[in-house]
Amino acid sequence: MLACAHLDHDPGNSMPGNLAALCQRCHMIHDAAEHRWQRWWNVFRLRAIRDLYEDPRVTRERSAH
């Protein structure tokens, strides 16, 4: 099965030169670095939000373990 891949990883850029028809395996390989970045960014963002709004005593307890 073919999937349409955005070569620059920007779904807003649907110019014909930016699109490629790839099999699902090749599409996942092409997007692997972007997926790793997104996972890291989501963890970083959630930790930052938790640090802003969490009770400092809970944070201290978690750090102690």
DSSP file (Angstrom, degrees, kcal/mol; ACC not computed):
  #  RESIDUE AA STRUCTURE BP1 BP2  ACC     N-H-->O    O-->H-N    N-H-->O    O-->H-N    TCO  KAPPA ALPHA  PHI   PSI    X-CA   Y-CA   Z-CA
    1    1 A M              0   0    0      0, 0.0    23,-1.1     0, 0.0     2,-0.3   0.000 360.0 360.0 360.0 136.7    0.0    0.0    0.0
    2    2 A L  E     -A   23   0A   0     21,-0.2     2,-0.3    22,-0.1    21,-0.2  -0.650 360.0-164.4 -93.7 149.4    1.3    3.4   -0.9
    3    3 A A  E     -A   22   0A   0     19,-3.5    19,-2.9    -2,-0.3     2,-0.7  -0.953  24.2-118.4-128.6 149.8    1.3    6.5    1.4
    4    4 A C  E     -A   21   0A   0     -2,-0.3     2,-0.4    17,-0.2    17,-0.2  -0.804  33.4-162.6 -91.6 117.6    1.8   10.1    0.5
    5    5 A A  E     -A   20   0A   0     15,-3.3    15,-1.8    -2,-0.7     2,-0.7  -0.827  17.4-137.7-105.1 137.8    4.9   11.5    2.2
    6    6 A H  E >   -A   19   0A   0     -2,-0.4     3,-1.6    13,-0.2    13,-0.2  -0.849  15.0-152.4 -88.6 116.4    5.8   15.2    2.7
    7    7 A L  T 3  S+     0   0    0     11,-3.3    -1,-0.1    -2,-0.7    12,-0.1   0.798  94.8  42.7 -65.2 -29.5    9.5   15.3    2.0
    8    8 A D  T 3  S-     0   0    0     10,-0.3    -1,-0.3     5,-0.2    11,-0.1   0.309 110.6-119.8 -98.1   9.4   10.0   18.3    4.2
    9    9 A H  S <  S+     0   0    0     -3,-1.6    -2,-0.1     9,-0.2     3,-0.1   0.650  75.8 125.1  64.1  18.0    7.8   16.9    7.0
   10   10 A D    >   -     0   0    0      3,-0.2     3,-1.9     1,-0.1    -2,-0.2  -0.901  45.4-165.9-110.0 104.4    5.5   19.9    6.8
   11   11 A P  T 3  S+     0   0    0      0, 0.0    -1,-0.1     0, 0.0    -2,-0.0   0.693  87.6  63.6 -64.1 -16.5    1.9   18.8    6.1
   12   12 A G  T 3  S+     0   0    0      1,-0.2     2,-1.0    -3,-0.1    -2,-0.0   0.661  87.9  75.5 -78.9 -16.0    1.0   22.4    5.2
   13   13 A N    <   +     0   0    0     -3,-1.9    -5,-0.2     1,-0.1    -3,-0.2  -0.779  52.4 159.1 -99.6  91.8    3.3   22.3    2.2
   14   14 A S        +     0   0    0     -2,-1.0    -1,-0.1    -8,-0.1     5,-0.1  -0.077  18.0 143.5-106.3  32.9    1.4   20.2   -0.4
   15   15 A M    >   -     0   0    0      1,-0.1     3,-2.1     3,-0.1     4,-0.5  -0.468  62.4-116.4 -67.6 144.4    3.3   21.3   -3.4
   16   16 A P  G >  S+     0   0    0      0, 0.0     3,-1.0     0, 0.0    -1,-0.1   0.824 114.6  56.8 -55.1 -34.2    3.8   18.5   -6.0
   17   17 A G  G 3  S+     0   0    0      1,-0.2    -2,-0.0     3,-0.0    -3,-0.0   0.646 104.8  53.4 -71.8 -13.8    7.6   18.7   -5.6
   18   18 A N  G <  S+     0   0    0     -3,-2.1   -11,-3.3   -11,-0.1     2,-0.3   0.449  96.8  81.9 -98.3  -2.5    7.3   18.1   -1.9
   19   19 A L  E <   +A    6   0A   0     -3,-1.0     2,-0.3    -4,-0.5   -13,-0.2  -0.811  51.8 178.6-108.4 144.8    5.2   14.9   -2.1
   20   20 A A  E     -A    5   0A   0    -15,-1.8   -15,-3.3    -2,-0.3     2,-0.8  -0.998  28.9-128.4-142.2 142.2    6.3   11.4   -2.8
   21   21 A A  E     +A    4   0A   0     -2,-0.3     2,-0.3   -17,-0.2   -17,-0.2  -0.824  41.5 169.3 -90.1 113.0    4.5    8.1   -3.0
   22   22 A L  E     -A    3   0A   0    -19,-2.9   -19,-3.5    -2,-0.8    -2,-0.0  -0.903  38.4-108.9-123.5 150.9    6.2    5.7   -0.6
   23   23 A C  E  >  -A    2   0A   0     -2,-0.3     4,-2.5   -21,-0.2   -21,-0.2  -0.346  44.1-103.1 -67.4 164.1    5.3    2.3    0.7
   24   24 A Q  H  > S+     0   0    0    -23,-1.1     4,-2.2     1,-0.2     5,-0.2   0.869 121.4  51.6 -61.9 -37.1    4.4    2.3    4.4
   25   25 A R  H  > S+     0   0    0      2,-0.2     4,-2.2     1,-0.2    -1,-0.2   0.950 112.5  44.6 -64.9 -48.4    7.7    0.9    5.5
   26   26 A C  H  > S+     0   0    0      1,-0.2     4,-2.6     2,-0.2    -2,-0.2   0.859 111.4  54.6 -64.4 -34.9    9.7    3.5    3.5
   27   27 A H  H  X S+     0   0    0     -4,-2.5     4,-2.0     2,-0.2    -1,-0.2   0.915 109.0  47.5 -64.3 -42.9    7.4    6.3    4.8
   28   28 A M  H  X S+     0   0    0     -4,-2.2     4,-0.6     2,-0.2    -2,-0.2   0.899 112.6  49.0 -65.5 -39.8    8.1    5.2    8.4
   29   29 A I  H >< S+     0   0    0     -4,-2.2     3,-0.9     1,-0.2     4,-0.4   0.923 111.2  50.3 -64.0 -43.2   11.8    5.1    7.7
   30   30 A H  H 3< S+     0   0    0     -4,-2.6     3,-0.3     1,-0.2     4,-0.3   0.876 117.4  39.9 -61.0 -38.4   11.6    8.6    6.1
   31   31 A D  H 3X S+     0   0    0     -4,-2.0     4,-2.6     1,-0.2    -1,-0.2   0.402  85.9 102.3 -92.7   2.2    9.7   10.0    9.1
   32   32 A A  H <X S+     0   0    0     -3,-0.9     4,-2.4    -4,-0.6     5,-0.2   0.902  82.5  46.3 -57.3 -47.3   11.7    8.2   11.8
   33   33 A A  H  > S+     0   0    0     -4,-0.4     4,-2.3    -3,-0.3    -1,-0.2   0.900 113.2  50.2 -64.0 -39.5   13.8   11.2   12.8
   34   34 A E  H  > S+     0   0    0     -4,-0.3     4,-2.5     2,-0.2    -1,-0.2   0.900 110.1  50.3 -64.5 -40.5   10.8   13.5   12.9
   35   35 A H  H  X S+     0   0    0     -4,-2.6     4,-2.3     2,-0.2    -2,-0.2   0.896 109.7  50.4 -65.5 -39.9    8.9   11.0   15.1
   36   36 A R  H  X S+     0   0    0     -4,-2.4     4,-2.4    -5,-0.2    -2,-0.2   0.927 111.2  49.5 -61.8 -43.5   11.8   10.7   17.5
   37   37 A W  H  X S+     0   0    0     -4,-2.3     4,-2.9     1,-0.2    -2,-0.2   0.925 110.4  50.0 -60.9 -45.7   11.9   14.6   17.7
   38   38 A Q  H  X S+     0   0    0     -4,-2.5     4,-2.4     2,-0.2    -1,-0.2   0.897 110.1  50.1 -63.1 -41.0    8.1   14.8   18.3
   39   39 A R  H  X S+     0   0    0     -4,-2.3     4,-2.0     2,-0.2    -1,-0.2   0.938 113.2  46.2 -61.3 -46.0    8.3   12.2   21.1
   40   40 A W  H  X S+     0   0    0     -4,-2.4     4,-2.7     1,-0.2    -2,-0.2   0.934 112.8  50.2 -61.5 -45.9   11.2   14.1   22.8
   41   41 A W  H  X S+     0   0    0     -4,-2.9     4,-2.8     1,-0.2     5,-0.2   0.897 109.3  50.8 -61.6 -41.9    9.4   17.4   22.4
   42   42 A N  H  X S+     0   0    0     -4,-2.4     4,-2.4     2,-0.2    -1,-0.2   0.909 112.3  46.4 -63.8 -42.3    6.1   16.1   23.9
   43   43 A V  H  X S+     0   0    0     -4,-2.0     4,-2.3     2,-0.2    -2,-0.2   0.935 114.1  48.4 -64.5 -45.2    7.9   14.6   27.0
   44   44 A F  H  X S+     0   0    0     -4,-2.7     4,-2.2     1,-0.2    -2,-0.2   0.927 113.0  47.7 -59.7 -46.6    9.9   17.9   27.4
   45   45 A R  H  X S+     0   0    0     -4,-2.8     4,-2.3     1,-0.2    -1,-0.2   0.908 111.9  48.9 -63.5 -44.0    6.7   20.0   27.1
   46   46 A L  H  X S+     0   0    0     -4,-2.4     4,-2.4     1,-0.2    -1,-0.2   0.886 111.2  50.1 -66.1 -37.2    4.8   17.9   29.6
   47   47 A R  H  X S+     0   0    0     -4,-2.3     4,-2.7     2,-0.2    -1,-0.2   0.913 110.3  50.6 -64.7 -40.8    7.6   18.0   32.1
   48   48 A A  H  X S+     0   0    0     -4,-2.2     4,-1.6     2,-0.2    -2,-0.2   0.912 111.5  47.2 -63.8 -42.3    7.8   21.8   31.8
   49   49 A I  H  X S+     0   0    0     -4,-2.3     4,-2.0     2,-0.2     5,-0.2   0.913 112.2  50.3 -64.3 -42.5    4.1   22.2   32.3
   50   50 A R  H  X S+     0   0    0     -4,-2.4     4,-2.6     1,-0.2    -2,-0.2   0.914 108.5  52.6 -62.2 -42.2    4.2   19.8   35.3
   51   51 A D  H  < S+     0   0    0     -4,-2.7    -1,-0.2     1,-0.2    -2,-0.2   0.840 111.3  47.9 -62.7 -32.3    7.1   21.8   36.8
   52   52 A L  H  < S+     0   0    0     -4,-1.6    -1,-0.2    -5,-0.2    -2,-0.2   0.882 125.9  23.8 -74.0 -38.2    5.1   25.0   36.5
   53   53 A Y  H  < S+     0   0    0     -4,-2.0    -2,-0.2    -5,-0.1     2,-0.2   0.535  95.2 100.7-112.4  -7.4    1.9   23.8   38.0
   54   54 A E  S  < S-     0   0    0     -4,-2.6    -4,-0.0    -5,-0.2     5,-0.0  -0.502  82.2 -98.9 -82.5 150.0    2.7   20.8   40.3
   55   55 A D    >>  -     0   0    0     -2,-0.2     4,-1.7     1,-0.1     3,-0.9  -0.489  30.3-132.1 -62.5 127.8    2.9   21.2   44.0
   56   56 A P  H 3> S+     0   0    0      0, 0.0     4,-2.4     0, 0.0     5,-0.2   0.794 104.8  60.3 -57.5 -29.4    6.7   21.5   44.9
   57   57 A R  H 3> S+     0   0    0      2,-0.2     4,-2.2     1,-0.2     5,-0.1   0.893 104.4  48.8 -65.6 -38.2    6.4   18.9   47.7
   58   58 A V  H <> S+     0   0    0     -3,-0.9     4,-2.2     2,-0.2    -1,-0.2   0.905 111.1  50.3 -66.0 -41.2    5.2   16.3   45.1
   59   59 A T  H  X S+     0   0    0     -4,-1.7     4,-2.2     1,-0.2    -2,-0.2   0.912 109.9  50.2 -63.1 -43.0    8.1   17.2   42.9
   60   60 A R  H  X S+     0   0    0     -4,-2.4     4,-1.8     1,-0.2    -1,-0.2   0.907 109.9  50.6 -62.5 -42.0   10.6   16.9   45.8
   61   61 A E  H  X S+     0   0    0     -4,-2.2     4,-1.1     1,-0.2    -1,-0.2   0.916 110.2  49.5 -61.4 -43.5    9.2   13.4   46.6
   62   62 A R  H  < S+     0   0    0     -4,-2.2     3,-0.4     1,-0.2    -1,-0.2   0.894 110.8  50.2 -63.8 -39.7    9.5   12.3   43.1
   63   63 A S  H  < S+     0   0    0     -4,-2.2    -1,-0.2     1,-0.2    -2,-0.2   0.826 104.4  59.0 -67.9 -31.3   13.1   13.5   42.9
   64   64 A A  H  <        0   0    0     -4,-1.8    -1,-0.2     1,-0.3    -2,-0.2   0.803 360.0 360.0 -69.1 -28.7   13.9   11.7   46.2
   65   65 A H     <        0   0    0     -4,-1.1    -1,-0.3    -3,-0.4    -2,-0.2   0.478 360.0 360.0 -81.9 360.0   13.0    8.3   44.7
